[in-house]
Each structure stands twice: as C-alpha cells, then as structure tokens.
Amino acid sequence: MSKPGHYTREDVVETALRILDEFGLADLSMRRLAGVLDVQPSALYWHVPNKQTLLALVADQIIDRATTVDHRDFTPDGSLDWKAVTVAESTAIRDALMAFRDGAEVVSSTLALGLGADGALARIRVGIDAVCPDGEVARVAAESILFLILGQVWHEQQRMQADSLGVVAPAVEAKPAQAASGVLPGQIDAFAFGIELILDGLEKQLTLKHESR
C-alpha cells in the first residue's frame, strides 16, 4: 500500500472492504475509514466525492471478485446450455456476496440508487440473452434473478449474524459440509430452486410467443 497521505482510490476501496468485513456496513463511515488510513476525512474526497460513491465502488469490487464461469463447460453439443450457465453465474455472484459481511446489503443499496454492481446483471444476462431476443424481457428476467439472489443472501447473512450473537438457535444440527452449503438434510436447495423456477417460467413464455406466431 502507498505511504500515508498518498493513497490511491484502489487503496481506499480495499480498506473500505476490510472495514466492511470486520465491522459491518453500519460502521463503515468516512471518519472510520480516514482513521484507519491515518488521514483527515477531507482527504478521502480527493478519491471519492461522497459515501454513496464509495459504497458503489465497494459493491463493484465485491461483484468483480465472483468466480469466473467458463462458458465452454456449458456447451456440450456446441450450443450454450443457457439455464445451466445462468445458475452457475448466479451461484458465483451469491458466493461473492457471502464472502463479505453485509455484502448483499451493500450491493442492494447501491442498485437501489442506480449506482454500481452492473457487472452482476451483465453476468446473469449471458445465458438469458442467448435465447431471449427481447432485450426488455431479458433485462427484467435478469433483475428478477438478481433480486432473488440479494434477498436470499441478505436473509442468510442476517441469520448468521444472529447465530453469532446467540440470538437464534439452529433448528437442525448440520454436518460442516451441509452447514457450508446452507442446505440441511431433507431440505430443498431453495436458492437453486428459485433460480430454476424463474428460468422455467421464462422458457415457457418464450415457447408460447414462438408458437403464437
């Protein structure tokens, strides 16, 4: 990292990510960030004009760290398995959000303001655009999936925080591997199930439109 007082925007965003992960969104303030960097709060505004912009940059970094999905793995017969690649991209985004405390809340808040995290929608649309010629329908379908991802991760992160405080006791004791996946014995994987429901509905609509021509 650069010397104190000579930080780059990347240094500022990286430090903000560390504060977010350690203390949570509620404690990610410009004053705390300046204190960690050992600069005056006013010095931060050389790099980011306001906190909203900072959070948008943090959201972009969270999404950018999502695992890259190799689409060649989803073209067994030369054509893209659009459903499988959409589930894979959605899972990668979910995992990236889960990697940071309050990750879903940060990305959700910036999206609500029309700032940051555009990369998430772009990744979800790869598979959808392959079969959906209507750009508006593709956009709405991708947004629906992203909202499902954000809501599911937000719920899971809230539950994890409650568990860490001893507020909520798990109803079923899970083995480590099961706990990591979020799916307990006998449970349906609600995340994958929800994504597949949206994709099945989209496929049905596309089929009906094609047959009505």
N, C-alpha and C positions, 0 to 999 in steps of 0.2 A: 504494500500500500504506500501511497505517496507520503511525504513528510507532512506533519501537522500544519494546517493552514494552506496546503497546496493539494487538496483532494480533487479528484475528478468526479464527474457525475456518476460514473460507474462505482467509485468508492462509496459515494453517498448512498446509492441504491443498495449496494451489497451490505452496508452497515445497517440500513433500514430493515433488510431481510433478516439479519441476525437478531435485531431487537424484536421484530415481529415474532420470530420463532421462540425467543426466550420469554418474552413478557406478554405477547398478545397484542391485538390491534388497539385495544383501549389505551395501552401505554406507549404506543408508537406516536410520540409527539415530536414536533420540530425541536423543542427545547431539549428533550432527552437525546435525540439524535445529535444535536450540536454538542451536548455534553460528552457523549461517547467519542466524538471526533475531536474534542478539545478545541472547538471554535465557538465564536459568538453565533447565536441563532441567525443573525442578519447575514452571516457569511454563506449560509445554505442557499440563500435566494439568488446567488450567482449561478447555481446549478439547477434549482427547481423554483419556479415562481410562487408555488403555494403547495399546501399539503395534498390537495386533490391530484396535482400533477405527480407528486412523489408516489402516492398510492397507485396511480396508473402505471408508473414505471415499475413499481414493485409487482403489480399484477402481471405485467408483461414478462417480467423475469420468471415468475412462478410458472406461467404457461410455457415459456421458452425452454424450461428445464424438463418438460414432459418427454418421456422416452420416444425416440424416433421410431415410427412404424414403417417397416419395409413393405411397401405395397406389392412387391414381387412375390411375397409369401401368400398373397391372396389372389393370384392369377393362375390357378392350376391348369386351366384349359385355354389360357390366352386372354380370357376376359376377366375383368375385375369382379370379385365376389363383394359387391358393394355393401351388403349387410355385415359381413364379417369384418371388413375393413373399418366400417363405421363403429362397430362395437369395440374394435381394437383401439381406434383413435380416442373414443370416449373413455375407455379404461385408462389409457395413458394420461389423459387430462385429469381424470379422477385421482390417479396416483400422485400426480404433480401437486394437486391441491392438498391432498392428505399429507404431503411431505412437509408442509409448513403450518404451524399453528394459525388458526383463523384464516387459512388460505382461501376457503370458499367465500368467506365474508368480504375479504379484500377484493377479490375478483368481481363478486356480485355488486358491491358498492360502486366500483369503477364503471361497470357495464351500465348500471342504472343512470349514471351521469353522462353516458356516451363517451367514456374515456377508457382507453387501454383494453388489453386482452382480446383484441381482434383475431389473434392467431388461433384462439380456441375455436371460434366459429369457422375459420378457414379450414382447419383440420377436420372438423366434423363434416363439412360440406364435400370433401373429396369424394367419398363414396356416393353421397346423395346426388351430386352433380352428374355422376356417371350415368344415372338412369332417369333423372328428372330434368326435362328441358325447360320447365317453367322456373325461372330464377326466383320469383317471389315465393312460390311454393317451397322451393329448396331452402330459401332463407328461413322461412317460418318453421320448417321441419327441423333445421339445424338449431334454431333458437330454442325450440321445444326440448330438444335433447340436452342442450347446454343448461337450460333451467332445471331440468331433472337432475343433472349432474351436480349443479350447485346446491340444490335443495337437499339431495341425499348426503353430500359431503358435509354440508353445514350441520345437518342433524347428527351425523356420526361424530363430528368434531365436538359438538356440544355435549354429546353423551360421554365422550372420552374425558372431557374436562370435568364433568360431573362425577364420573367414576374416580378420577384422580383426587377429587376432594372428598370422596366417601359419601357423596350425596345419593348416588344411585347404585344399588347392588345388582350385578348381572343376574338375570333370571335363570340362566343355564350356564353351568361351568363348561367352558370350551377348552379343547387342547390348544397349545400355542399356534399351530398351523391354522386351525379353524378361527381362532381369535383374530389372526392377522388378516384373514380374508373377509372377516365380518359376517361369515355365514356359519350358523350353528347347525348341529345335527338335526335333520328333518326340515330345515328351513329352505325356502326357495331363495335363490340369489336375486333379491329384489332389484338390485341395480341393473344387472343384465336383462332381467325380465322386463323392466320398464323400457329400456332402450329397444328391445326387440318388439314390444307392443307398438311403439311409435313407428318403427320401420315396417312392421307388418301392415299397419294402417295406411302408411304412405304407399306401399306397394299395391294395396287394394285399390286406393284412389287412382293410381296411375293405370292400373289394369282396366278399371271402369271407364276412364276417359278414353283409353285406346279402343275399347270395344264399342263405345258410343259414336265413334267417327264413321 
